[in-house]
Amino acid sequence: MQAAPIPDNEAERLAALYELLILDTPPEERYDKIVEFAANEFDVPIVLVSLLDTNRQWFKASVGTDLCETGREHSFCSHVILRDDILVIPDAQGDERFADNPMVVGAPHIRFYAGAPLTTAPGIRLGTLCLIDRRPRTLDALELGILGTLRDLVVMEMRRASEAANG
């Protein structure tokens, strides 16, 4: 397994994340509806709004898992925050970065992963909206567009919530 490197702007990225006052907050319908829609639209068992803290990925919203966080070191999402575009992994078992990842070889048995970075400012990627399946697959251009739009909705909700919390 290849752990993702820490972004060069990690201190700035974490400051932006903490400024949102979103970590460890209770579930909210605005995010739950987005992940529920994504699960149905893409016919995947797991969808997450995942935010990357120093040593963990924390799930603001989820479908298909009871976990509220996992370690960052095994996180697919930690690879996504290093890029501006959606990361699609059609079959994690065939990808050298993830083939021996504990979440691939064990529960939840990830095979397909697609993560859209939650970008709040240029270069500031706080986490992902991600789709996970237990079977290999890919996304076509239309599906990538839908995932990008849903990601944009998550970011808009994060900004609204932050503005309300910060006055």
The 8 nearest C-alpha neighbors of each residue, nearest first, counted from 0:
[[1, 97, 100, 99, 96, 2, 98, 95],
 [0, 2, 96, 3, 97, 95, 100, 73],
 [3, 1, 72, 0, 4, 73, 96, 74],
 [2, 4, 78, 77, 1, 5, 72, 81],
 [3, 5, 6, 2, 78, 77, 81, 7],
 [4, 6, 7, 3, 9, 77, 8, 81],
 [7, 5, 9, 8, 4, 81, 80, 12],
 [6, 8, 9, 5, 10, 4, 11, 81],
 [7, 9, 6, 11, 10, 12, 123, 122],
 [8, 10, 12, 6, 11, 7, 13, 5],
 [11, 9, 13, 12, 8, 14, 7, 15],
 [10, 12, 14, 8, 9, 13, 15, 123],
 [13, 11, 9, 15, 123, 10, 14, 8],
 [12, 14, 16, 10, 15, 11, 9, 17],
 [13, 15, 11, 17, 16, 12, 18, 10],
 [16, 14, 18, 12, 13, 17, 11, 19],
 [15, 17, 13, 14, 18, 19, 125, 12],
 [18, 16, 14, 19, 20, 15, 13, 21],
 [17, 19, 15, 16, 20, 14, 161, 21],
 [18, 20, 161, 17, 21, 16, 15, 157],
 [21, 19, 18, 17, 22, 161, 164, 16],
 [20, 22, 19, 24, 23, 17, 16, 161],
 [23, 21, 24, 20, 57, 17, 59, 50],
 [22, 24, 21, 25, 57, 59, 20, 58],
 [23, 25, 22, 21, 26, 59, 20, 27],
 [26, 24, 27, 23, 59, 21, 22, 60],
 [27, 25, 60, 59, 24, 28, 31, 30],
 [28, 26, 29, 30, 31, 25, 60, 59],
 [27, 29, 31, 30, 32, 26, 33, 60],
 [28, 30, 27, 32, 31, 33, 156, 153],
 [31, 29, 33, 32, 28, 27, 60, 34],
 [30, 32, 28, 34, 33, 60, 29, 35],
 [33, 31, 35, 30, 34, 29, 28, 36],
 [32, 34, 36, 30, 31, 35, 37, 149],
 [35, 33, 37, 31, 36, 32, 46, 38],
 [36, 34, 32, 38, 37, 33, 31, 39],
 [35, 37, 33, 39, 34, 38, 40, 32],
 [36, 38, 34, 40, 39, 35, 41, 33],
 [39, 37, 43, 35, 42, 36, 41, 40],
 [38, 40, 42, 36, 37, 41, 35, 43],
 [41, 39, 37, 38, 42, 36, 43, 35],
 [40, 42, 43, 38, 39, 37, 142, 130],
 [43, 41, 39, 38, 40, 44, 37, 132],
 [44, 42, 38, 132, 41, 45, 131, 130],
 [43, 45, 63, 132, 38, 131, 42, 46],
 [46, 44, 63, 131, 62, 43, 130, 132],
 [47, 45, 130, 62, 61, 129, 34, 38],
 [48, 46, 61, 129, 49, 128, 60, 58],
 [47, 49, 128, 60, 59, 58, 127, 61],
 [48, 50, 58, 127, 126, 57, 47, 56],
 [51, 49, 126, 57, 56, 125, 58, 52],
 [52, 50, 56, 126, 55, 125, 57, 49],
 [51, 53, 55, 54, 56, 50, 13, 57],
 [52, 54, 55, 51, 13, 71, 56, 9],
 [55, 53, 71, 52, 70, 56, 72, 51],
 [56, 54, 71, 70, 52, 69, 51, 53],
 [55, 57, 51, 71, 68, 50, 69, 52],
 [56, 58, 68, 50, 49, 67, 55, 51],
 [59, 57, 49, 67, 60, 48, 68, 50],
 [58, 60, 48, 49, 57, 26, 61, 50],
 [61, 59, 48, 58, 31, 47, 30, 26],
 [62, 60, 47, 46, 34, 48, 58, 63],
 [61, 63, 46, 45, 64, 34, 35, 47],
 [62, 64, 45, 44, 61, 46, 65, 47],
 [65, 63, 66, 62, 61, 45, 67, 46],
 [64, 66, 67, 63, 61, 62, 68, 58],
 [67, 65, 64, 68, 69, 58, 61, 57],
 [66, 68, 58, 57, 65, 69, 59, 64],
 [69, 67, 57, 56, 66, 58, 55, 70],
 [70, 68, 56, 55, 71, 57, 67, 66],
 [71, 69, 55, 72, 73, 56, 54, 74],
 [70, 72, 55, 74, 54, 56, 73, 69],
 [71, 73, 70, 74, 2, 54, 3, 55],
 [74, 72, 71, 70, 100, 75, 2, 101],
 [73, 75, 71, 76, 77, 72, 70, 56],
 [74, 76, 77, 78, 73, 79, 112, 97],
 [75, 77, 79, 74, 78, 127, 80, 126],
 [76, 78, 74, 75, 79, 80, 3, 71],
 [79, 77, 76, 3, 75, 80, 81, 74],
 [78, 80, 76, 81, 77, 82, 116, 86],
 [81, 79, 124, 82, 77, 78, 116, 126],
 [80, 82, 79, 78, 6, 83, 77, 124],
 [83, 81, 80, 79, 84, 116, 78, 85],
 [82, 84, 116, 85, 81, 80, 122, 79],
 [83, 85, 82, 86, 115, 116, 79, 114],
 [84, 86, 115, 114, 87, 116, 113, 83],
 [85, 87, 114, 113, 79, 84, 88, 115],
 [88, 86, 113, 112, 89, 85, 114, 137],
 [87, 89, 112, 90, 111, 91, 113, 86],
 [88, 90, 111, 136, 137, 135, 87, 91],
 [91, 89, 135, 110, 111, 92, 93, 88],
 [90, 92, 110, 94, 93, 97, 98, 88],
 [93, 91, 98, 90, 94, 110, 97, 103],
 [92, 94, 91, 90, 98, 95, 97, 89],
 [93, 95, 91, 96, 98, 97, 92, 90],
 [94, 96, 98, 97, 93, 0, 1, 92],
 [97, 95, 1, 0, 94, 98, 2, 99],
 [96, 98, 100, 0, 95, 94, 91, 99],
 [99, 97, 92, 95, 94, 91, 100, 93],
 [100, 98, 0, 97, 104, 101, 103, 92],
 [99, 101, 97, 103, 0, 102, 98, 104],
 [102, 100, 104, 103, 105, 99, 73, 106],
 [103, 101, 105, 100, 106, 108, 107, 104],
 [104, 102, 108, 109, 100, 101, 105, 110],
 [103, 105, 101, 102, 108, 99, 100, 106],
 [106, 104, 102, 108, 101, 103, 107, 109],
 [107, 105, 108, 102, 103, 104, 101, 109],
 [106, 108, 102, 109, 105, 103, 133, 104],
 [109, 107, 103, 106, 105, 102, 133, 104],
 [110, 108, 103, 133, 107, 111, 132, 102],
 [109, 111, 91, 90, 133, 134, 135, 132],
 [112, 110, 89, 132, 135, 90, 131, 88],
 [111, 113, 131, 88, 130, 87, 114, 132],
 [114, 112, 87, 130, 129, 86, 88, 131],
 [115, 113, 129, 86, 85, 128, 127, 116],
 [114, 116, 85, 127, 128, 129, 150, 147],
 [117, 115, 127, 118, 126, 80, 124, 79],
 [118, 116, 127, 126, 124, 125, 154, 150],
 [117, 119, 124, 123, 116, 120, 125, 154],
 [118, 120, 123, 124, 117, 154, 121, 125],
 [121, 119, 123, 118, 122, 124, 15, 117],
 [122, 120, 123, 119, 118, 124, 83, 12],
 [121, 123, 124, 120, 118, 83, 8, 119],
 [124, 122, 120, 12, 121, 118, 119, 125],
 [123, 125, 118, 80, 117, 126, 116, 122],
 [126, 124, 117, 50, 51, 16, 123, 118],
 [125, 127, 50, 117, 51, 49, 116, 124],
 [128, 126, 116, 117, 49, 115, 129, 114],
 [127, 129, 48, 115, 47, 114, 150, 49],
 [128, 130, 114, 47, 113, 46, 127, 115],
 [129, 131, 46, 113, 112, 45, 114, 43],
 [132, 130, 112, 45, 111, 46, 43, 109],
 [133, 131, 111, 43, 134, 44, 110, 109],
 [132, 134, 110, 109, 108, 111, 135, 131],
 [133, 135, 110, 132, 111, 136, 109, 90],
 [136, 134, 90, 111, 110, 89, 133, 137],
 [137, 135, 89, 111, 134, 90, 138, 132],
 [136, 138, 89, 139, 135, 87, 111, 88],
 [139, 137, 142, 143, 140, 136, 87, 141],
 [138, 140, 142, 141, 143, 137, 144, 145],
 [139, 141, 143, 142, 144, 138, 145, 146],
 [142, 140, 144, 143, 139, 145, 138, 146],
 [143, 141, 145, 144, 139, 140, 138, 146],
 [142, 144, 140, 146, 141, 145, 147, 138],
 [143, 145, 147, 141, 142, 146, 148, 140],
 [144, 146, 142, 148, 147, 143, 149, 141],
 [147, 145, 143, 149, 148, 144, 150, 142],
 [146, 148, 150, 144, 145, 149, 143, 151],
 [149, 147, 151, 145, 150, 146, 144, 152],
 [148, 150, 152, 146, 151, 147, 145, 153],
 [151, 149, 147, 153, 148, 152, 128, 146],
 [150, 152, 148, 154, 149, 153, 155, 147],
 [153, 151, 149, 155, 150, 154, 156, 148],
 [152, 154, 150, 156, 151, 155, 157, 149],
 [153, 155, 157, 151, 156, 152, 117, 158],
 [156, 154, 152, 158, 157, 153, 151, 159],
 [157, 155, 159, 153, 158, 154, 160, 152],
 [158, 156, 154, 160, 155, 159, 161, 153],
 [157, 159, 161, 155, 156, 160, 162, 154],
 [160, 158, 156, 162, 161, 157, 155, 163],
 [159, 161, 163, 157, 158, 162, 156, 164],
 [162, 160, 19, 164, 158, 163, 159, 165],
 [163, 161, 159, 165, 160, 164, 166, 158],
 [162, 164, 160, 166, 161, 165, 159, 158],
 [165, 163, 161, 162, 166, 160, 20, 19],
 [164, 166, 162, 163, 161, 19, 160, 20],
 [165, 163, 164, 162, 161, 160, 159, 19]]
